[in-house]
């Protein structure tokens, strides 16, 4: 389980929050054994969950663009996830930046849409 500080809404619909993942976090066990780093899918999922919290509805990922993973995030490091709408009138596309101390660990743009009910 990740440790998270309070979600901080900002001007223009932006949001940020800080997280710390302990060594026992499940995703570290397979990525990679003996050299744990936070998987990219977890970094993307963090952003989606953060945006869902301010949007107050379940969202699903439609696309990922311009993804750059620039630094390894290791157990017990604190990261700050910053999410901002990519366009003034478009709340479906978000620019995400993940900071590790004073440097960018990852950046990407995600497109989200309201999650639809599964009709099976």
C-alpha positions in Angstrom: 0.0 0.0 0.0 1.3 3.4 -0.9 1.6 6.2 1.6 0.0 9.4 0.2 -0.2 12.9 1.3 -3.3 15.1 0.8 -4.5 15.7 -2.7 -3.9 19.4 -3.6 -6.3 20.9 -6.2 -4.8 23.9 -8.0 -5.9 26.6 -10.4 -7.2 25.6 -13.8 -8.4 22.1 -12.7 -4.9 20.9 -12.0 -4.2 18.5 -9.1 -1.1 17.1 -7.4 -0.3 14.6 -4.6 2.8 13.0 -3.1 3.2 9.3 -2.7 5.7 6.9 -1.2 5.7 3.2 -1.9 7.3 1.0 0.7 9.6 -2.0 -0.1 6.7 -4.4 0.6 4.5 -2.8 -2.2 3.4 -5.7 -4.4 4.4 -4.2 -7.7 8.1 -4.2 -6.6 8.2 -8.0 -6.2 8.1 -8.7 -10.0 9.8 -5.5 -11.3 12.5 -6.4 -10.8 13.5 -9.2 -8.4 16.6 -8.0 -6.5 16.4 -4.5 -8.1 12.9 -3.0 -7.4 11.7 0.0 -9.4 8.1 1.3 -9.7 6.6 -0.1 -12.9 5.4 2.4 -15.6 1.9 1.0 -15.4 1.7 1.9 -11.7 2.9 5.5 -12.5 0.1 5.8 -15.1 -2.5 4.3 -12.8 -1.6 6.8 -10.0 -2.4 9.6 -12.4 -5.7 8.1 -13.4 -6.8 7.5 -9.8 -5.8 11.1 -8.9 -7.8 12.5 -11.7 -10.8 10.3 -10.8 -10.7 11.8 -7.3 -11.2 15.3 -8.5 -13.5 14.4 -11.4 -15.6 12.3 -9.0 -16.4 9.6 -11.5 -14.7 6.4 -12.8 -12.6 6.9 -15.8 -10.9 4.6 -18.3 -7.7 5.1 -20.2 -8.1 5.7 -23.9 -4.6 6.5 -25.0 -1.1 7.4 -23.8 1.1 9.9 -25.7 4.6 11.3 -25.4 5.5 8.9 -22.6 9.0 9.4 -21.1 10.2 7.5 -18.1 13.4 9.3 -17.2 14.3 8.1 -13.7 14.0 4.9 -11.7 11.6 5.3 -8.7 12.8 3.0 -6.0 11.1 1.9 -2.8 10.6 4.5 -0.1 11.3 7.5 -2.4 8.7 10.2 -2.3 7.3 11.3 -5.7 4.9 14.1 -6.5 2.4 13.5 -9.3 1.1 16.6 -11.0 -1.9 16.4 -13.4 -3.1 19.3 -15.5 -5.8 19.4 -18.2 -4.0 19.5 -21.6 -6.6 21.9 -23.1 -8.7 24.7 -21.7 -12.0 23.1 -22.7 -11.0 19.5 -22.9 -11.0 17.6 -19.5 -10.4 14.3 -21.3 -6.8 14.9 -22.0 -4.3 15.4 -19.2 -0.6 16.2 -19.0 1.1 14.3 -16.2 4.5 15.0 -14.6 6.0 12.8 -11.9 8.7 14.5 -9.9 11.4 12.8 -7.9 12.9 15.4 -5.6 13.7 18.3 -8.0 13.9 16.3 -11.3 11.3 14.9 -13.6 11.0 11.1 -13.3 8.3 10.7 -15.9 6.0 12.7 -18.1 3.2 11.7 -20.4 -0.2 12.8 -21.7 -3.2 10.5 -21.2 -6.7 10.6 -22.7 -9.5 9.5 -20.4 -13.2 8.9 -20.9 -16.0 8.1 -18.5 -16.0 4.4 -17.7 -18.9 2.7 -19.4 -20.9 -0.1 -17.7 -20.0 -3.6 -19.0 -23.1 -5.1 -20.6 -22.4 -8.8 -20.9 
